[in-house]
């Protein structure tokens, strides 16, 4: 089988923008990947001025599908953190354009379940455990439509193991996030989303999407091949070289010589 094009589209999570992948893109380029990191509508990093009432999963998917049209052929779609929800729905909408899905400490949720639902489920399974992560630190707009992450909380929860200067820049770059673009639920089918190969990159020391949540999602949405990194919630900043090399090797195995069983 001929090697597929090494093309990757990257989707950021809540409060972030395409800048969240800047430190990692050179490592992917070194391994031969052509990449494009998107800015989702209404994330405060673009000039689209999308009003909060129009920020939704459907709007995100529409935007990413337009960005996928930049590429010839199929593309690996990677979602970091909450970007995993959008990545899943893009695969449902256009499975022929998505060669593989990658969840980078991401939300690989089953159809109909929100991340809040997952947290409540895991807390019920483990009485006394607290999986709220950044939730307790959020600051809200007076109308409750936007949340913001204080910089000290971002450094402690998201960026605790990243290089200090880079962590400070990332924490200062976070923008208010429309709640309508954060608490979302997928609508997925086995015939479309279910046919796209998946990789889950789990972060052992994640303080946001904590490891029990990551493992629960892998159980609820089985079939993903697993890569494990000993880092926190932002592997692309904490372990950019290891992440690029491990992911490149796994995608090569998955797309050129598909495995019969997930790792």
Backbone as numpy.savetxt, mean C-alpha at the origin, in Angstrom:
# Nx Ny Nz CAx CAy CAz Cx Cy Cz
9.35 -19.12 -21.51 8.51 -17.92 -21.51 9.39 -16.67 -21.51
9.05 -15.71 -22.37 9.80 -14.46 -22.39 9.59 -13.69 -21.09
10.63 -12.99 -20.68 10.52 -12.20 -19.46 9.52 -11.07 -19.68
8.60 -10.83 -18.72 7.65 -9.73 -18.85 8.36 -8.39 -18.69
7.72 -7.35 -19.18 8.27 -6.01 -18.97 8.34 -5.73 -17.47
9.44 -5.12 -17.05 9.62 -4.77 -15.64 9.05 -3.36 -15.43
7.75 -3.32 -15.24 7.02 -2.07 -15.09 6.25 -2.10 -13.78
6.31 -1.01 -13.05 5.65 -0.97 -11.75 5.00 0.39 -11.51
3.76 0.36 -11.08 3.05 1.56 -10.64 2.86 1.48 -9.14
3.18 2.57 -8.44 3.20 2.57 -6.98 2.13 3.51 -6.43
1.37 3.01 -5.46 0.26 3.76 -4.87 0.55 4.01 -3.39
0.56 5.25 -3.01 0.85 5.62 -1.62 -0.37 5.40 -0.72
-0.12 5.46 0.58 -1.18 5.32 1.55 -1.70 6.66 2.05
-2.48 6.62 3.12 -3.11 7.82 3.68 -2.07 8.83 4.13
-2.41 10.11 3.99 -1.60 11.26 4.39 -0.33 11.44 3.56
-0.11 10.58 2.59 1.14 10.58 1.83 0.93 11.06 0.40
2.00 11.01 -0.39 1.95 11.31 -1.81 2.99 10.47 -2.52
3.19 10.75 -3.80 4.18 10.00 -4.56 5.57 10.12 -3.97
5.82 11.20 -3.22 7.12 11.40 -2.58 7.49 10.25 -1.65
6.51 9.49 -1.18 6.78 8.40 -0.23 7.69 7.32 -0.81
7.83 7.30 -2.14 8.66 6.28 -2.79 9.97 6.85 -3.34
10.23 8.13 -3.15 11.35 8.79 -3.81 12.69 8.13 -3.50
12.91 7.76 -2.26 14.20 7.17 -1.87 14.38 5.76 -2.42
13.29 5.13 -2.80 13.32 3.74 -3.25 13.42 3.60 -4.76
12.92 4.57 -5.49 12.87 4.44 -6.95 14.24 4.20 -7.58
15.32 4.83 -7.10 16.63 4.53 -7.69 17.03 3.07 -7.56
16.65 2.43 -6.46 16.97 1.01 -6.29 16.21 0.15 -7.28
14.96 0.49 -7.54 14.20 -0.25 -8.56 14.78 -0.01 -9.95
15.17 1.23 -10.23 15.77 1.54 -11.53 17.06 0.75 -11.73
17.84 0.61 -10.67 19.10 -0.15 -10.75 18.85 -1.59 -11.18
17.68 -2.12 -10.83 17.35 -3.49 -11.17 16.54 -3.59 -12.46
16.42 -2.47 -13.16 15.81 -2.50 -14.48 14.33 -2.20 -14.53
13.76 -1.68 -13.44 12.34 -1.40 -13.41 12.04 0.00 -13.91
11.01 0.10 -14.75 10.41 1.38 -15.11 9.26 1.62 -14.15
9.26 2.75 -13.48 8.29 2.98 -12.41 7.55 4.29 -12.60
6.37 4.34 -11.99 5.62 5.59 -11.88 4.88 5.57 -10.55
5.15 6.56 -9.71 4.45 6.70 -8.43 3.35 7.74 -8.60
2.14 7.37 -8.25 0.99 8.26 -8.46 0.78 9.17 -7.25
0.09 10.27 -7.50 -0.49 11.10 -6.44 -1.99 10.94 -6.53
-2.59 10.36 -5.50 -4.03 10.14 -5.52 -4.78 11.46 -5.42
-5.96 11.55 -6.01 -6.73 12.79 -5.96 -7.03 13.22 -4.52
-6.90 14.53 -4.29 -7.26 15.08 -2.99 -6.24 14.87 -1.90
-5.00 14.45 -2.26 -4.00 14.17 -1.23 -3.17 15.39 -0.86
-3.48 16.53 -1.46 -2.78 17.77 -1.11 -1.43 17.94 -1.76
-1.04 17.03 -2.63 0.28 17.10 -3.28 0.19 17.51 -4.74
-1.03 17.69 -5.26 -1.20 18.02 -6.66 -2.07 19.25 -6.80
-2.25 19.67 -8.04 -3.07 20.84 -8.33 -4.48 20.48 -8.77
-4.92 19.23 -8.51 -6.23 18.84 -9.03 -7.39 19.42 -8.23
-7.12 19.84 -6.99 -8.13 20.50 -6.15 -9.41 19.67 -6.02
-9.24 18.36 -5.93 -10.41 17.49 -5.74 -11.07 17.78 -4.41
-12.35 18.13 -4.39 -13.03 18.42 -3.12 -13.21 17.14 -2.31
-13.29 17.27 -0.98 -13.34 16.07 -0.13 -14.53 15.16 -0.42
-15.64 15.73 -0.86 -16.81 14.88 -1.12 -16.61 14.00 -2.35
-15.58 14.29 -3.16 -15.30 13.47 -4.33 -14.14 12.49 -4.10
-13.54 12.51 -2.93 -12.47 11.57 -2.61 -13.11 10.25 -2.19
-12.87 9.22 -2.99 -13.51 7.93 -2.76 -12.67 6.85 -3.42
-12.98 5.61 -3.10 -12.28 4.50 -3.74 -12.51 4.51 -5.25
-13.74 4.79 -5.66 -14.02 4.85 -7.08 -13.21 5.91 -7.80
-13.07 7.08 -7.16 -12.27 8.16 -7.76 -10.80 7.77 -7.82
-10.30 7.11 -6.78 -8.92 6.65 -6.78 -8.68 5.66 -7.93
-9.59 4.71 -8.08 -9.42 3.69 -9.11 -9.44 4.33 -10.50
-10.36 5.24 -10.72 -10.43 5.95 -12.00 -9.10 6.64 -12.31
-8.53 7.28 -11.30 -7.27 7.99 -11.49 -6.12 7.01 -11.80
-6.04 5.91 -11.07 -4.95 4.94 -11.28 -5.09 4.26 -12.64
-6.31 3.96 -13.06 -6.48 3.36 -14.38 -5.98 4.30 -15.48
-6.22 5.59 -15.32 -5.70 6.55 -16.29 -4.16 6.56 -16.27
-3.57 6.42 -15.09 -2.11 6.38 -14.99 -1.55 5.08 -15.59
-2.27 3.99 -15.45 -1.83 2.73 -16.05 -1.76 2.82 -17.57
-2.57 3.70 -18.14 -2.57 3.85 -19.59 -1.25 4.41 -20.11
-0.40 4.92 -19.22 0.94 5.37 -19.62 1.79 4.22 -20.12
1.49 3.02 -19.65 2.33 1.85 -19.90 1.78 1.02 -21.05
2.69 0.39 -21.78 2.31 -0.61 -22.76 2.35 -1.98 -22.09
1.29 -2.73 -22.22 1.24 -4.05 -21.61 0.85 -3.98 -20.14
1.02 -5.11 -19.45 0.59 -5.21 -18.06 1.68 -4.69 -17.12
1.26 -4.36 -15.91 2.10 -3.63 -14.96 1.94 -4.25 -13.57
3.03 -4.32 -12.82 2.94 -4.65 -11.39 2.39 -3.43 -10.66
1.36 -3.62 -9.88 0.75 -2.53 -9.11 1.04 -2.77 -7.63
1.73 -1.82 -7.02 2.12 -1.92 -5.62 1.35 -0.90 -4.79
0.79 -1.35 -3.68 0.11 -0.46 -2.75 0.77 -0.50 -1.40
1.22 0.66 -0.92 1.79 0.75 0.42 0.68 1.13 1.40
0.63 0.43 2.53 -0.32 0.77 3.59 -1.75 0.79 3.03
-2.47 1.90 3.22 -3.84 1.99 2.71 -3.93 1.97 1.20
-2.81 2.20 0.51 -2.81 2.09 -0.94 -3.13 0.69 -1.43
-3.02 -0.30 -0.54 -3.38 -1.66 -0.92 -4.85 -1.80 -1.28
-5.72 -1.02 -0.65 -7.15 -1.09 -0.96 -7.38 -0.65 -2.39
-6.75 0.46 -2.79 -6.89 0.93 -4.16 -6.29 -0.06 -5.13
-5.12 -0.63 -4.80 -4.49 -1.61 -5.69 -5.42 -2.79 -5.95
-6.05 -3.30 -4.92 -6.97 -4.43 -5.08 -8.11 -4.08 -6.03
-8.68 -2.89 -5.85 -9.83 -2.52 -6.66 -9.44 -2.25 -8.11
-8.22 -1.77 -8.32 -7.72 -1.60 -9.69 -7.61 -2.95 -10.37
-7.13 -3.96 -9.66 -7.04 -5.30 -10.24 -8.41 -5.86 -10.56
-9.39 -5.58 -9.73 -10.76 -6.01 -10.02 -11.28 -5.32 -11.28
-10.96 -4.04 -11.43 -11.48 -3.27 -12.56 -10.80 -3.65 -13.88
-9.50 -3.93 -13.82 -8.75 -4.17 -15.06 -7.69 -5.24 -14.84
-8.08 -6.49 -14.58 -7.08 -7.53 -14.31 -6.12 -7.76 -15.47
-6.55 -7.46 -16.68 -5.67 -7.66 -17.83 -4.51 -6.67 -17.85
-4.61 -5.57 -17.10 -3.54 -4.58 -17.04 -2.59 -4.80 -15.88
-2.94 -5.71 -14.95 -2.17 -5.89 -13.72 -1.50 -7.26 -13.75
-0.17 -7.26 -13.92 0.55 -8.53 -13.97 0.70 -9.16 -12.59
0.76 -8.31 -11.55 0.85 -8.79 -10.17 0.50 -7.64 -9.25
0.01 -7.98 -8.08 -0.24 -7.02 -7.01 0.80 -7.21 -5.92
1.32 -6.10 -5.39 2.25 -6.15 -4.27 1.67 -5.29 -3.15
1.54 -5.89 -1.98 1.07 -5.18 -0.79 2.27 -4.92 0.10
2.66 -3.67 0.22 3.84 -3.28 1.00 3.36 -2.83 2.38
3.45 -3.75 3.37 2.81 -3.51 4.67 1.41 -2.96 4.42
0.73 -3.56 3.45 -0.48 -2.97 2.89 -1.75 -3.65 3.34
-2.85 -3.01 2.99 -4.17 -3.47 3.38 -4.72 -4.38 2.30
-4.50 -5.66 2.47 -4.99 -6.70 1.56 -6.28 -7.27 2.18
-7.32 -6.48 2.10 -8.57 -6.80 2.79 -9.51 -7.60 1.91
-10.28 -8.51 2.51 -11.29 -9.22 1.72 -12.44 -8.30 1.34
-13.18 -8.71 0.37 -14.30 -7.92 -0.11 -15.26 -7.59 1.03
-15.62 -6.31 1.14 -16.61 -5.88 2.12 -16.08 -5.51 3.49
-14.79 -5.72 3.75 -14.23 -5.45 5.08 -13.36 -4.20 5.04
-13.57 -3.31 6.01 -12.71 -2.13 6.15 -11.56 -2.44 7.09
-10.58 -1.54 7.12 -9.46 -1.73 8.04 -9.94 -1.63 9.48
-10.90 -0.75 9.74 -11.47 -0.67 11.08 -12.14 -1.97 11.49
-12.85 -2.61 10.56 -13.45 -3.91 10.84 -12.37 -4.93 11.21
-11.26 -4.90 10.47 -10.16 -5.84 10.74 -9.60 -5.62 12.14
-9.40 -4.37 12.52 -8.87 -4.08 13.85 -9.80 -4.63 14.92
-11.08 -4.37 14.77 -12.05 -4.86 15.78 -12.06 -6.39 15.83
-11.95 -7.03 14.68 -11.91 -8.49 14.63 -10.69 -9.03 15.37
-9.52 -8.42 15.12 -8.30 -8.89 15.76 -8.31 -8.61 17.26
-8.88 -7.49 17.66 -8.97 -7.20 19.10 -9.91 -8.18 19.79
-10.96 -8.62 19.10 -11.86 -9.62 19.67 -11.18 -10.97 19.79
-10.31 -11.28 18.83 -9.58 -12.54 18.87 -8.48 -12.54 19.91
-7.99 -11.34 20.28 -6.90 -11.20 21.24 -7.30 -10.16 22.29
-8.16 -10.54 23.24 -8.65 -9.58 24.23 -7.50 -8.88 24.96
-7.63 -7.57 25.06 -6.59 -6.76 25.71 -5.58 -6.18 24.76
-5.52 -6.70 23.54 -4.58 -6.17 22.54 -5.12 -4.87 21.96
-4.22 -3.99 21.60 -4.58 -2.70 21.01 -3.88 -2.59 19.66
-4.67 -2.58 18.60 -4.12 -2.52 17.25 -4.43 -1.20 16.55
-4.75 -0.18 17.32 -5.18 1.09 16.72 -4.04 1.86 16.05
-2.78 1.58 16.44 -1.66 2.21 15.77 -1.70 3.73 15.81
-1.75 4.34 14.64 -1.73 5.80 14.55 -3.07 6.41 14.96
-4.12 5.61 15.04 -5.46 6.14 15.28 -5.58 7.02 16.51
-4.90 6.63 17.58 -5.02 7.39 18.83 -4.34 8.75 18.75
-3.48 8.96 17.75 -2.70 10.19 17.66 -3.28 11.21 16.67
-4.30 10.83 15.92 -4.79 11.68 14.85 -5.42 12.97 15.38
-5.24 14.03 14.60 -5.90 15.30 14.86 -6.95 15.51 13.77
-8.11 16.05 14.16 -9.24 16.11 13.24 -9.62 17.55 12.92
-10.10 17.74 11.69 -10.67 19.04 11.32 -11.99 19.23 12.07
-12.44 20.47 12.26 -13.67 20.71 13.02 -14.88 19.95 12.46
-14.94 19.77 11.14 -16.08 19.06 10.56 -15.89 17.55 10.51
-14.72 17.06 10.95 -14.48 15.62 10.99 -14.21 14.99 9.65
-14.05 15.79 8.60 -13.84 15.22 7.26 -12.38 14.93 6.97
-11.46 15.51 7.74 -10.04 15.33 7.51 -9.34 14.95 8.80
-8.32 14.11 8.68 -7.44 13.82 9.81 -6.02 14.19 9.42
-5.20 14.50 10.44 -3.79 14.83 10.25 -2.96 14.05 11.25
-1.72 13.77 10.87 -0.80 13.03 11.73 0.26 13.99 12.27
0.33 14.21 13.58 1.41 15.04 14.13 2.77 14.46 13.79
3.73 15.35 13.59 5.05 14.88 13.15 5.70 13.95 14.16
5.56 14.24 15.45 6.20 13.37 16.45 5.56 11.98 16.42
4.25 11.91 16.22 3.58 10.61 16.14 4.00 9.87 14.88
4.15 10.59 13.77 4.60 9.95 12.53 5.98 9.32 12.70
6.87 10.06 13.35 8.22 9.50 13.55 8.20 8.30 14.48
7.32 8.29 15.46 7.26 7.20 16.43 6.55 5.96 15.87
5.47 6.15 15.13 4.64 5.03 14.68 5.04 4.55 13.29
5.26 5.48 12.37 5.55 5.11 10.99 7.04 4.94 10.70
7.87 5.80 11.29 9.23 6.03 10.79 10.32 5.76 11.82
10.01 5.01 12.86 10.91 4.86 14.00 12.24 4.22 13.66
12.29 3.44 12.57 13.54 2.75 12.22 14.15 3.28 10.93
13.69 4.43 10.46 14.22 5.04 9.24 15.35 6.01 9.58
16.25 6.31 8.63 17.30 7.28 8.89 16.70 8.59 9.42
17.24 9.14 10.49 16.60 10.29 11.16 16.28 11.47 10.26
17.21 11.86 9.40 16.95 13.01 8.54 15.83 12.70 7.55
15.85 11.50 6.98 14.81 11.11 6.04 13.46 10.99 6.75
13.47 10.47 7.98 12.24 10.36 8.75 11.64 11.73 9.04
12.50 12.70 9.37 12.02 14.05 9.65 11.39 14.67 8.40
12.02 14.46 7.24 11.46 15.00 6.00 10.12 14.36 5.68
10.04 13.06 5.85 8.79 12.36 5.56 7.68 12.81 6.50
7.98 12.92 7.78 6.97 13.34 8.75 6.45 14.74 8.44
7.34 15.62 7.98 6.95 16.99 7.65 6.18 17.07 6.34
6.23 16.03 5.53 5.57 16.03 4.22 4.13 15.52 4.27
3.73 14.91 5.38 2.38 14.36 5.47 1.34 15.47 5.38
0.23 15.16 4.70 -0.84 16.12 4.48 -2.13 15.63 5.13
-3.09 16.53 5.37 -4.41 16.09 5.84 -5.03 15.09 4.86
-5.71 14.10 5.40 -6.31 13.04 4.59 -7.82 13.09 4.74
-8.51 13.12 3.61 -9.97 13.04 3.64 -10.40 11.68 4.19
-11.31 11.68 5.14 -11.76 10.43 5.75 -12.45 9.53 4.73
-13.09 10.11 3.73 -13.76 9.32 2.70 -12.78 8.53 1.84
-11.51 8.94 1.86 -10.48 8.21 1.14 -9.63 7.33 2.04
-10.04 7.17 3.28 -9.27 6.34 4.22 -10.07 5.12 4.67
-11.32 5.31 5.05 -12.15 4.20 5.51 -12.94 3.67 4.33
-12.34 2.74 3.60 -12.93 2.23 2.36 -13.06 0.71 2.44
-13.98 0.20 1.63 -14.18 -1.24 1.51 -14.09 -1.65 0.05
-13.41 -2.76 -0.20 -13.33 -3.30 -1.55 -14.58 -4.08 -1.92
-14.82 -4.16 -3.22 -15.79 -5.09 -3.80 -15.01 -5.92 -4.82
-14.73 -7.18 -4.47 -13.82 -8.01 -5.25 -14.48 -9.33 -5.63
-14.03 -9.90 -6.75 -14.53 -11.19 -7.19 -13.38 -12.14 -7.49
-13.65 -13.42 -7.33 -12.64 -14.44 -7.64 -12.31 -14.45 -9.13
-13.27 -14.11 -9.97 -13.07 -14.18 -11.42 -12.16 -13.07 -11.95
-12.00 -11.98 -11.20 -11.20 -10.86 -11.69 -10.02 -10.62 -10.74
-10.25 -10.02 -9.61 -9.18 -9.83 -8.62 -8.49 -11.15 -8.29
-9.28 -12.20 -8.14 -8.75 -13.49 -7.70 -7.80 -14.15 -8.68
-7.76 -13.68 -9.93 -6.88 -14.27 -10.93 -5.53 -13.58 -11.02
-5.33 -12.50 -10.27 -4.08 -11.74 -10.35 -3.11 -12.23 -9.28
-1.88 -12.61 -9.64 -0.90 -13.05 -8.64 -0.63 -11.94 -7.63
-0.35 -12.35 -6.37 -0.14 -11.37 -5.31 1.09 -11.70 -4.48
1.75 -10.64 -4.02 2.86 -10.75 -3.07 2.53 -9.87 -1.88
2.73 -10.39 -0.69 2.57 -9.58 0.52 3.95 -9.38 1.16
4.35 -8.13 1.30 5.61 -7.79 1.98 5.26 -7.40 3.40
5.54 -8.30 4.33 5.19 -8.01 5.71 6.38 -7.39 6.44
6.05 -6.46 7.34 7.05 -5.74 8.12 6.91 -6.18 9.58
7.92 -6.86 10.08 7.82 -7.50 11.39 7.61 -6.51 12.53
8.19 -5.32 12.41 8.16 -4.37 13.52 7.27 -3.16 13.23
6.26 -3.39 12.38 5.31 -2.34 12.02 4.49 -1.95 13.25
4.44 -0.64 13.53 3.63 -0.13 14.64 2.31 0.47 14.17
2.07 0.41 12.87 0.83 0.95 12.30 -0.08 -0.20 11.86
0.28 -0.85 10.76 -0.40 -2.09 10.37 0.39 -3.22 11.03
0.06 -3.49 12.28 0.88 -4.38 13.10 0.86 -5.81 12.55
1.89 -6.57 12.90 2.08 -7.89 12.32 0.84 -8.79 12.48
0.16 -8.82 13.64 -1.05 -9.66 13.71 -2.11 -9.25 12.69
-2.20 -7.96 12.38 -3.14 -7.50 11.36 -2.69 -7.97 9.98
-1.39 -7.88 9.71 -0.87 -8.34 8.43 -1.12 -9.84 8.25
-0.86 -10.60 9.29 -1.05 -12.05 9.21 -2.53 -12.41 9.06
-3.40 -11.66 9.73 -4.84 -11.92 9.62 -5.32 -11.66 8.19
-4.84 -10.59 7.58 -5.23 -10.31 6.19 -4.75 -11.41 5.25
-3.56 -11.93 5.49 -3.05 -13.01 4.65 -3.89 -14.28 4.82
-4.44 -14.47 6.01 -5.32 -15.61 6.25 -6.68 -15.42 5.59
-7.21 -14.19 5.67 -8.54 -13.90 5.13 -8.54 -13.79 3.61
-7.40 -13.42 3.04 -7.27 -13.31 1.58 -6.09 -14.18 1.16
-6.28 -15.49 1.19 -5.14 -16.41 1.00 -4.63 -16.41 -0.43
-3.40 -16.91 -0.59 -2.82 -17.11 -1.90 -1.67 -16.20 -2.23
-1.36 -15.22 -1.36 -0.26 -14.30 -1.65 1.07 -14.95 -1.29
2.07 -14.72 -2.11 3.44 -15.11 -1.79 4.00 -14.10 -0.80
4.78 -14.56 0.15 5.19 -13.70 1.27 6.67 -13.36 1.21
6.95 -12.08 1.45 8.31 -11.60 1.71 8.28 -10.98 3.10
9.28 -11.27 3.92 9.32 -10.75 5.28 10.56 -9.90 5.48
10.37 -8.71 6.03 11.46 -7.80 6.34 11.41 -7.42 7.81
12.57 -7.34 8.43 12.67 -6.96 9.84 12.75 -5.44 9.95
11.60 -4.79 9.74 11.56 -3.33 9.76 10.16 -2.86 10.13
10.00 -1.55 10.16 8.73 -0.95 10.49 7.85 -0.71 9.28
6.96 0.28 9.39 5.86 0.46 8.45 6.29 0.99 7.08
7.52 1.48 6.95 7.95 2.10 5.70 9.20 1.38 5.18
9.06 0.16 4.71 10.23 -0.60 4.24 11.00 0.12 3.14
10.31 0.86 2.30 10.98 1.53 1.19 11.94 2.62 1.64
11.81 3.05 2.88 12.73 4.04 3.44 13.68 3.39 4.46
13.19 2.41 5.19 14.01 1.74 6.21 14.97 0.72 5.60
14.51 -0.01 4.57 15.31 -1.08 3.96 15.18 -1.05 2.44
15.54 0.05 1.80 15.28 0.17 0.36 16.02 -0.84 -0.51
17.28 -1.14 -0.18 18.05 -2.07 -1.00 17.50 -3.49 -0.85
17.33 -3.95 0.38 16.82 -5.30 0.62 15.42 -5.47 0.02
14.58 -4.46 0.19 13.23 -4.55 -0.37 13.26 -4.69 -1.88
14.05 -3.86 -2.54 14.11 -3.90 -4.00 14.62 -5.26 -4.48
15.67 -5.76 -3.86 16.27 -7.00 -4.33 15.38 -8.21 -4.06
14.77 -8.27 -2.89 13.89 -9.39 -2.57 12.64 -9.37 -3.44
12.08 -8.18 -3.63 10.88 -8.08 -4.44 11.17 -8.38 -5.91
12.28 -7.90 -6.42 12.66 -8.18 -7.80 12.81 -9.69 -8.02
13.47 -10.36 -7.10 13.65 -11.81 -7.23 12.32 -12.55 -7.16
11.44 -12.13 -6.25 10.15 -12.82 -6.11 9.26 -12.57 -7.31
9.26 -11.35 -7.84 8.46 -11.06 -9.03 8.98 -11.85 -10.23
10.29 -11.99 -10.34 10.86 -12.78 -11.44 10.38 -14.22 -11.36
10.43 -14.79 -10.16 9.96 -16.18 -9.98 8.47 -16.29 -10.26
7.72 -15.32 -9.78 6.26 -15.40 -9.87 5.76 -15.20 -11.30
6.35 -14.27 -12.02 5.84 -13.90 -13.33 6.45 -14.71 -14.47
7.69 -15.19 -14.28 8.34 -15.94 -15.36 8.13 -17.44 -15.17
8.28 -17.91 -13.94 8.05 -19.33 -13.64 7.14 -19.40 -12.42
5.82 -19.23 -12.61 4.89 -19.18 -11.49 5.01 -20.39 -10.58
4.96 -20.13 -9.28 5.00 -21.20 -8.30 3.65 -21.86 -8.18
3.63 -23.15 -7.88 2.35 -23.84 -7.75 1.70 -23.56 -6.41
2.48 -23.21 -5.42 1.94 -22.91 -4.10 2.58 -21.64 -3.57
1.81 -20.80 -2.85 2.42 -19.60 -2.26 3.43 -19.93 -1.22
4.43 -19.02 -1.06 5.46 -19.22 -0.05 4.89 -19.07 1.33
